[in-house]
Amino acid sequence: SILAAAIHDYDHPGFNNNFHTKTGAYLATLYSDKSILENHHCACVFEMMQNSKYDILQSLSEDQRRDVRDTVVEMVISTDMGNHAKLYSTFKRRLNESEDWVSKREDTRLTLVMAIKTADISNCGRPQSLYLKWASSIAHEFYLQGDVEQMLNLAVSPFMDRRKDKTDFSRGQVSFINFIVIPLFESMAELLPGLDFAISH
């Protein structure tokens, strides 16, 4: 999980998956419009690890390496928000079943997937001063993409038009928190009650 978290945005170009698809970018073609950036993050890192100098898994057996790779790829791909509804639905359903999350590999993987997803959007659960700094950085990245879309005569993506900053960005953040962050945090707190503190923020 530490490896997945460390690489989950590696070599991120600052433009989202939708932008790559709309512009017919090379990565969109390479990954057939499926979790484009997430596949790219994984591919870059595992390609780098072909060099023994960077292969931090070289002491593992072949089976262990495969297990680590499969787990890391599944975790990183899960951070594509395009996959969120399906994963969240699966997790909610699983919460109502057995309390044993360790006997089956798919259950363990699901907990790791939900953990990295929670961490990926955790800025919304931080104290307000930190959250506002993160939100400002996200706005900056969004508006840079919106500027490029405007230059290319493309429709500016939602919440990425700096001309609408005073209305759209705050509305987008409120919607994101209410419909994505809070439900996810509440569900994770069902699994791990110690996470209750995050909900209070």
Secondary structure, DSSP 8 states (H G I E B T S, - for coil): -HHHHHHTTTT--S--HHHHHHTT-HHHHHTTTSSHHHHHHHHHHHHHTTSGGG-TTTTS-HHHHHHHHHHHHHHHHHTSGGGHHHHHHHHHHHHTS-S--SSSHHHHHHHHHHHHHHHHTGGGGS-HHHHHHHHHHHHHHHHHHHHHHHHTT----TT--GGGIIIIIHHHHHHHIIIIIHHHHHHHHHH-GGGHHHHH-
